[in-house]
Amino acid sequence: MMGGLGLTLAVIGLYGLISYAVSQRVQEIGVRMALGATRVSVFGMIYRQSMRIVAVGLGIGLVVALLVAQAVGSLVIVSAWDPVTFATVVSALVLAALASCYLPARRAMTVEPMAALRQD
């Protein structure tokens, strides 16, 4: 129950972060599209940058989780070094991150170049 709530909060936070980053870059995306970038290349650019953020976060989180597992390993009865659990959690987080980055990248793909250039 608590794991699901934590995953939901992580997805909402990641979606908010990526959505805000995309909204701040509307003019840049408009310029890129006005200069000939395709919608697919804009989608790929936003998605790649989002996944880079996710990869850094997962890397740091995995290192911290392994350190915490080593620290509390003697306090718990079950093994804190269960590789199946670590792999399952990382897989679930990657899938959730892929899903939460899809909508902001899709929205960036639909930016109209002239409308974006007229803003501000």
C-alpha positions as CSV (number, residue, x, y, z in Angstrom):
1,M,0.0,0.0,0.0
2,M,2.7,2.5,1.0
3,G,4.9,1.5,-2.0
4,G,2.0,2.2,-4.4
5,L,1.5,5.6,-2.8
6,G,5.2,6.4,-3.0
7,L,5.2,5.3,-6.7
8,T,2.1,7.5,-7.4
9,L,3.8,10.5,-5.7
10,A,6.9,9.9,-7.7
11,V,5.0,9.7,-11.0
12,I,3.1,12.9,-10.2
13,G,6.3,14.7,-9.2
14,L,8.1,13.6,-12.3
15,Y,5.2,14.6,-14.6
16,G,5.0,18.0,-12.9
17,L,8.8,18.5,-13.3
18,I,8.9,17.5,-17.0
19,S,5.7,19.4,-17.8
20,Y,7.1,22.6,-16.2
21,A,10.4,22.2,-18.1
22,V,8.5,21.8,-21.4
23,S,6.3,24.8,-20.7
24,Q,9.5,26.9,-20.1
25,R,10.9,25.8,-23.4
26,V,7.9,26.5,-25.7
27,Q,9.7,29.3,-27.6
28,E,12.8,27.1,-28.1
29,I,10.7,24.3,-29.4
30,G,8.8,26.8,-31.7
31,V,12.1,28.0,-33.1
32,R,13.3,24.5,-33.7
33,M,10.1,23.6,-35.5
34,A,10.2,26.9,-37.5
35,L,13.8,25.9,-38.6
36,G,12.6,22.5,-39.8
37,A,12.6,20.1,-36.9
38,T,9.9,17.5,-37.2
39,R,7.4,16.7,-34.6
40,V,9.0,13.3,-34.1
41,S,12.4,14.8,-33.5
42,V,11.0,17.2,-30.9
43,F,9.2,14.4,-29.2
44,G,12.4,12.4,-29.1
45,M,14.4,15.3,-27.8
46,I,12.0,15.9,-24.9
47,Y,11.7,12.2,-24.2
48,R,15.5,11.7,-24.2
49,Q,16.1,14.6,-21.8
50,S,13.4,13.3,-19.5
51,M,14.9,9.9,-19.5
52,R,18.3,11.3,-18.7
53,I,16.8,12.9,-15.6
54,V,15.1,9.6,-14.7
55,A,18.4,7.7,-15.2
56,V,20.3,10.0,-12.9
57,G,17.6,9.8,-10.2
58,L,17.4,6.0,-10.5
59,G,21.2,5.7,-10.2
60,I,21.4,7.9,-7.1
61,G,18.4,6.1,-5.6
62,L,19.9,2.7,-6.3
63,V,23.2,3.6,-4.6
64,V,21.4,5.1,-1.6
65,A,19.1,2.0,-1.4
66,L,22.1,-0.3,-1.4
67,L,23.8,1.7,1.3
68,V,20.7,1.7,3.4
69,A,20.2,-2.0,2.9
70,Q,23.8,-2.6,4.1
71,A,23.3,-0.4,7.1
72,V,20.0,-2.0,8.2
73,G,20.8,-5.5,7.0
74,S,21.6,-6.7,10.5
75,L,18.5,-5.3,12.0
76,V,16.0,-7.2,9.8
77,I,15.3,-10.9,9.6
78,V,14.8,-11.1,5.8
79,S,17.7,-10.4,3.4
80,A,18.1,-6.8,2.5
81,W,20.1,-7.7,-0.6
82,D,17.3,-9.4,-2.6
83,P,18.2,-8.8,-6.2
84,V,14.7,-9.7,-7.4
85,T,13.2,-7.0,-5.3
86,F,15.7,-4.4,-6.5
87,A,15.1,-5.4,-10.2
88,T,11.4,-5.3,-9.8
89,V,11.4,-1.9,-8.1
90,V,13.7,-0.4,-10.7
91,S,11.6,-1.9,-13.5
92,A,8.4,-0.5,-12.0
93,L,10.0,2.9,-11.6
94,V,11.3,3.0,-15.2
95,L,7.9,2.0,-16.6
96,A,6.2,4.7,-14.4
97,A,8.8,7.2,-15.6
98,L,8.2,6.3,-19.2
99,A,4.5,6.8,-18.8
100,S,4.8,10.1,-16.9
101,C,7.1,11.6,-19.5
102,Y,4.9,10.7,-22.4
103,L,2.3,13.4,-22.0
104,P,4.7,16.4,-21.7
105,A,6.7,15.1,-24.7
106,R,3.5,14.6,-26.7
107,R,2.4,18.2,-25.8
108,A,5.7,19.6,-26.9
109,M,5.2,17.8,-30.2
110,T,2.0,19.8,-30.9
111,V,3.5,23.3,-30.4
112,E,2.7,25.6,-33.3
113,P,5.8,27.4,-34.3
114,M,4.2,30.8,-35.0
115,A,2.1,30.8,-31.9
116,A,5.1,29.9,-29.8
117,L,7.2,32.7,-31.3
118,R,4.5,35.3,-30.6
119,Q,4.4,34.5,-26.9
120,D,5.9,37.1,-24.5
